Amino acid sequence: MTGKSLFEIRLCAREKELSEKYMSLYGRDGGYERLISLMRGYYEKRSPQLRKLDREREKNPDWFRNGRMLGVTMYPQLFAGNLKGLIEKLDYLSEQKITYLHLMPLLKMPHPYNDGGYAVEDFCTVDPAIGSNRDLEALTKELRRRGISLCLDVVMNHTADTHEWALRARAGEQEYIDRYQCYDTYEIPAQFERTMPEVFPATAPGNFTWNAEMHKYVLTTFYPYQWDLNYKNPAVFREMMGNILFLANLGVEVFRIDAVPYIWKELGTVCRNLPQVHAIVRMLRMILEIVCPAVILKGEVVMAPRELPAYFGTPREPECHILYGVSSMVNLWSALAAGDARLLKHQMDVIHSLPANCYFVNYLRCHDDIGWGLDEDEERRLQIDPFLHKEYLYRFFTGEFPGSFAKGELYNYDPDTKDARSCGTAASLCGVEKGIEENDPAQTALGVRRVLLMHAAGMSLAGFFMISSGDEIGQLNDYGYRDDPDLAADSRYLHRSRFSWQNAALRGQEGTVQHEIWEGLRRLERVRREHPCFQEDARVTTWDTNSMPVFAIRRSRGEGEMVCLANFSGQEQTACLPQLYGEYTDVFTGERVDPGRVRLEPYRYLWCEKKEIGSEKRREM
């Protein structure tokens, strides 16, 4: 034994690359030793329980790829009032077999305008309306006891304009002015605007905001009250790393790095996805591996699948551990509205062709909207007009398109470009709300069937699945946000609704929407947990069905094989998979399935397990 601490051993293995990357951005006088001192300090403060978890996960670095992973995302205040209330409700999550809990932003924020918590006033303090740091630490301890990993957002791109740094910048302190990107005249901002796209052209046009107190233009990529940080300043990088390590020491195990492509700006560029962004994410990954290797990174990167590997890095220089499966989500909803799974199959073929280090969290709904970023080249190849198809989709999901079963709303509609996104809960978008509203049990039942179809298709994909809290009991849109002047302009609050414990209680009552969805998801989740074909080393590929509305995924592991089918059409379909031989059985019904000719009722899904040769004889022995 050398007598070195684990910190020194981990640092020694990574210091050459870490120092090179740091100095490539900040030079030799950029305070590298201060960064190492900061890291050492947080390592020494790490609790014995968290250090034990660090050691366990160093031995099993792919722990998050386990087939038993099942996530849920929620706002703690909407689910249970506050963090203490959430602790009291954890039996509900354990009943669902949840292993991954993503809580929406809960750090100190201004009120009422905070972009759903993404305008942060203090990165090291829980918002008093939600709880305290002590509550957060108590929550993480109880979650670890139950085998649930906590994910929190870290908003790296900006702070609230009420953050201490922004307040001190407004007061004229140059040190803090330098932590943002501020300009005395509009000359340089005008040059940025020539090449820098707008994020919200309709609701927050432009990328700069005039601040009268400082007499300066401030870079505000998202909203005027969110000031972009200046990562060319090494103090910003170091202090943001310190904020992340502080939260890791409270027990956070996963950090979702928000809007990561935006964090470095260069004049004359689009200010997205620049090489310096990857240097920063790579350094963050190494810092976590040195101080707290139990912790992993999830990136929010809304880009075409072929462009995503850059954010995973390489096997030699990895960056994010996991990314959101945004394109999968969008294509699932497109398939449902169009009754056509061809774009979904194409996107999954691209994802399956990515390097092995690419791993995704799949989902149907989250706190955000559905942005219709489809593969336009593939649409044209299929003779689909991209512009008309996008307009069809967002009109369909508002319910205004003839024959639509959906109930939703537009988000960020731009009358000039006719671009828009969609909002709504899964149940409302799938037709449950319309069926209930029209007192039509058959229509409601069909909506439930669509909800389960969408979850079954999502759960069949490579990666692990995350449920949006409330979707498991068919929660509907909440239109009450329109009556709140602080929320009325943001239609995303349509699905950011308070969790209904009254409806949750109905999950055990047969014949209710809540029971049908809850039990349907439990069946899917059980198979995912227990079947070998959903383990991390399973091979996952799409399969031709000779039917436009039917999507097929083949999962294989060793001699085991499962084919997951989903009919996105409101009409009965016949899928043909003549390349598959043998006897298959639907794991949910026990029904025998001939892969040469599979009949699927409207919105039916099947998970067909291949019967192993000799299995009957082995059972008899």
Secondary structure in CASP SS format (residue, H / E / C, confidence):
PFRMAT SS
TARGET T0000
AUTHOR 0000-0000-0000
METHOD secondary structure of the structure
MODEL  1
M C 1.00
T C 1.00
G C 1.00
K C 1.00
S C 1.00
L H 1.00
F H 1.00
E H 1.00
I H 1.00
R H 1.00
L H 1.00
C H 1.00
A H 1.00
R H 1.00
E H 1.00
K H 1.00
E H 1.00
L H 1.00
S H 1.00
E H 1.00
K H 1.00
Y H 1.00
M H 1.00
S H 1.00
L H 1.00
Y H 1.00
G C 1.00
R C 1.00
D C 1.00
G C 1.00
G C 1.00
Y H 1.00
E H 1.00
R H 1.00
L H 1.00
I H 1.00
S H 1.00
L H 1.00
M H 1.00
R H 1.00
G H 1.00
Y H 1.00
Y H 1.00
E H 1.00
K H 1.00
R C 1.00
S C 1.00
P H 1.00
Q H 1.00
L H 1.00
R H 1.00
K H 1.00
L H 1.00
D H 1.00
R H 1.00
E H 1.00
R H 1.00
E H 1.00
K H 1.00
N C 1.00
P C 1.00
D C 1.00
W H 1.00
F H 1.00
R H 1.00
N C 1.00
G C 1.00
R C 1.00
M C 1.00
L E 1.00
G E 1.00
V E 1.00
T E 1.00
M E 1.00
Y C 1.00
P H 1.00
Q H 1.00
L H 1.00
F H 1.00
A H 1.00
G C 1.00
N C 1.00
L H 1.00
K H 1.00
G H 1.00
L H 1.00
I H 1.00
E H 1.00
K C 1.00
L H 1.00
D H 1.00
Y H 1.00
L H 1.00
S H 1.00
E H 1.00
Q C 1.00
K C 1.00
I C 1.00
T C 1.00
Y E 1.00
L E 1.00
H E 1.00
L E 1.00
M C 1.00
P C 1.00
L C 1.00
L E 1.00
K E 1.00
M C 1.00
P C 1.00
H C 1.00
P C 1.00
Y C 1.00
N C 1.00
D H 1.00
G H 1.00
G H 1.00
Y C 1.00
A C 1.00
V C 1.00
E C 1.00
D E 1.00
F E 1.00
C E 1.00
T E 1.00
V E 1.00
D C 1.00
P C 1.00
A C 1.00
I C 1.00
G C 1.00
S C 1.00
N H 1.00
R H 1.00
D H 1.00
L H 1.00
E H 1.00
A H 1.00
L H 1.00
T H 1.00
K H 1.00
E H 1.00
L H 1.00
R H 1.00
R H 1.00
R C 1.00
G C 1.00
I C 1.00
S E 1.00
L E 1.00
C E 1.00
L E 1.00
D E 1.00
V E 1.00
V E 1.00
M C 1.00
N C 1.00
H E 1.00
T E 1.00
A E 1.00
D C 1.00
T C 1.00
H C 1.00
E H 1.00
W H 1.00
A H 1.00
L H 1.00
R H 1.00
A H 1.00
R H 1.00
A C 1.00
G C 1.00
E C 1.00
Q H 1.00
E H 1.00
Y H 1.00
I H 1.00
D C 1.00
R C 1.00
Y E 1.00
Q C 1.00
C E 1.00
Y E 1.00
D C 1.00
T C 1.00
Y C 1.00
E H 1.00
I H 1.00
P H 1.00
A H 1.00
Q H 1.00
F H 1.00
E H 1.00
R H 1.00
T H 1.00
M C 1.00
P C 1.00
E C 1.00
V C 1.00
F E 1.00
P C 1.00
A C 1.00
T C 1.00
A E 1.00
P C 1.00
G C 1.00
N C 1.00
F E 1.00
T E 1.00
W E 1.00
N E 1.00
A C 1.00
E C 1.00
M C 1.00
H C 1.00
K E 1.00
Y E 1.00
V E 1.00
L E 1.00
T C 1.00
T C 1.00
F C 1.00
Y C 1.00
P C 1.00
Y C 1.00
Q E 1.00
W E 1.00
D E 1.00
L E 1.00
N C 1.00
Y C 1.00
K C 1.00
N C 1.00
P H 1.00
A H 1.00
V H 1.00
F H 1.00
R H 1.00
E H 1.00
M H 1.00
M H 1.00
G H 1.00
N H 1.00
I H 1.00
L H 1.00
F H 1.00
L H 1.00
A H 1.00
N H 1.00
L C 1.00
G C 1.00
V C 1.00
E C 1.00
V E 1.00
F E 1.00
R E 1.00
I E 1.00
D E 1.00
A C 1.00
V H 1.00
P H 1.00
Y H 1.00
I C 1.00
W C 1.00
K C 1.00
E C 1.00
L C 1.00
G C 1.00
T C 1.00
V C 1.00
C C 1.00
R C 1.00
N C 1.00
L C 1.00
P H 1.00
Q H 1.00
V H 1.00
H H 1.00
A H 1.00
I H 1.00
V H 1.00
R H 1.00
M H 1.00
L H 1.00
R H 1.00
M H 1.00
I H 1.00
L H 1.00
E H 1.00
I H 1.00
V H 1.00
C C 1.00
P C 1.00
A C 1.00
V C 1.00
I E 1.00
L E 1.00
K E 1.00
G E 1.00
E C 1.00
V C 1.00
V C 1.00
M C 1.00
A C 1.00
P H 1.00
R H 1.00
E H 1.00
L C 1.00
P H 1.00
A H 1.00
Y H 1.00
F H 1.00
G E 1.00
T C 1.00
P C 1.00
R C 1.00
E C 1.00
P E 1.00
E C 1.00
C C 1.00
H C 1.00
I E 1.00
L E 1.00
Y E 1.00
G C 1.00
V H 1.00
S H 1.00
S H 1.00
M H 1.00
V H 1.00
N H 1.00
L H 1.00
W H 1.00
S H 1.00
A H 1.00
L H 1.00
A H 1.00
A H 1.00
G C 1.00
D C 1.00
A C 1.00
R H 1.00
L H 1.00
L H 1.00
K H 1.00
H H 1.00
Q H 1.00
M H 1.00
D H 1.00
V H 1.00
I H 1.00
H H 1.00
S C 1.00
L C 1.00
P C 1.00
A C 1.00
N C 1.00
C C 1.00
Y C 1.00
F E 1.00
V E 1.00
N E 1.00
Y E 1.00
L C 1.00
R C 1.00
C C 1.00
H C 1.00
D C 1.00
D C 1.00
I E 1.00
G E 1.00
W C 1.00
G C 1.00
L C 1.00
D C 1.00
E H 1.00
D H 1.00
E H 1.00
E H 1.00
R H 1.00
R H 1.00
L C 1.00
Q C 1.00
I C 1.00
D C 1.00
P H 1.00
F H 1.00
L H 1.00
H H 1.00
K H 1.00
E H 1.00
Y H 1.00
L H 1.00
Y H 1.00
R H 1.00
F H 1.00
F C 1.00
T C 1.00
G C 1.00
E C 1.00
F C 1.00
P C 1.00
G C 1.00
S C 1.00
F C 1.00
A C 1.00
K C 1.00
G C 1.00
E E 1.00
L E 1.00
Y E 1.00
N E 1.00
Y E 1.00
D E 1.00
P C 1.00
D C 1.00
T C 1.00
K C 1.00
D E 1.00
A E 1.00
R E 1.00
S E 1.00
C E 1.00
G C 1.00
T C 1.00
A H 1.00
A H 1.00
S H 1.00
L H 1.00
C H 1.00
G C 1.00
V H 1.00
E H 1.00
K H 1.00
G H 1.00
I H 1.00
E H 1.00
E C 1.00
N C 1.00
D C 1.00
P H 1.00
A H 1.00
Q H 1.00
T H 1.00
A H 1.00
L H 1.00
G H 1.00
V H 1.00
R H 1.00
R H 1.00
V H 1.00
L H 1.00
L H 1.00
M H 1.00
H H 1.00
A H 1.00
A H 1.00
G H 1.00
M H 1.00
S H 1.00
L C 1.00
A C 1.00
G C 1.00
F E 1.00
F E 1.00
M E 1.00
I E 1.00
S E 1.00
S C 1.00
G C 1.00
D H 1.00
E H 1.00
I H 1.00
G C 1.00
Q C 1.00
L C 1.00
N C 1.00
D C 1.00
Y H 1.00
G H 1.00
Y H 1.00
R H 1.00
D H 1.00
D C 1.00
P C 1.00
D C 1.00
L C 1.00
A C 1.00
A C 1.00
D C 1.00
S H 1.00
R H 1.00
Y H 1.00
L H 1.00
H C 1.00
R C 1.00
S C 1.00
R C 1.00
F C 1.00
S C 1.00
W H 1.00
Q H 1.00
N H 1.00
A H 1.00
A H 1.00
L H 1.00
R H 1.00
G H 1.00
Q C 1.00
E C 1.00
G C 1.00
T C 1.00
V H 1.00
Q H 1.00
H H 1.00
E H 1.00
I H 1.00
W H 1.00
E H 1.00
G H 1.00
L H 1.00
R H 1.00
R H 1.00
L H 1.00
E H 1.00
R H 1.00
V H 1.00
R H 1.00
R H 1.00
E H 1.00
H C 1.00
P H 1.00
C H 1.00
F H 1.00
Q C 1.00
E C 1.00
D C 1.00
A C 1.00
R E 1.00
V E 1.00
T E 1.00
T E 1.00
W C 1.00
D C 1.00
T C 1.00
N C 1.00
S C 1.00
M C 1.00
P C 1.00
V E 1.00
F E 1.00
A E 1.00
I E 1.00
R E 1.00
R E 1.00
S E 1.00
R E 1.00
G C 1.00
E C 1.00
G E 1.00
E E 1.00
M E 1.00
V E 1.00
C E 1.00
L E 1.00
A E 1.00
N E 1.00
F C 1.00
S C 1.00
G C 1.00
Q C 1.00
E C 1.00
Q E 1.00
T E 1.00
A E 1.00
C C 1.00
L C 1.00
P C 1.00
Q C 1.00
L C 1.00
Y C 1.00
G C 1.00
E C 1.00
Y E 1.00
T E 1.00
D E 1.00
V C 1.00
F C 1.00
T C 1.00
G C 1.00
E C 1.00
R E 1.00
V E 1.00
D C 1.00
P C 1.00
G C 1.00
R C 1.00
V E 1.00
R E 1.00
L E 1.00
E C 1.00
P C 1.00
Y C 1.00
R C 1.00
Y E 1.00
L E 1.00
W E 1.00
C E 1.00
E E 1.00
K E 1.00
K C 1.00
E C 1.00
I C 1.00
G C 1.00
S H 1.00
E H 1.00
K H 1.00
R H 1.00
R H 1.00
E H 1.00
M C 1.00
END
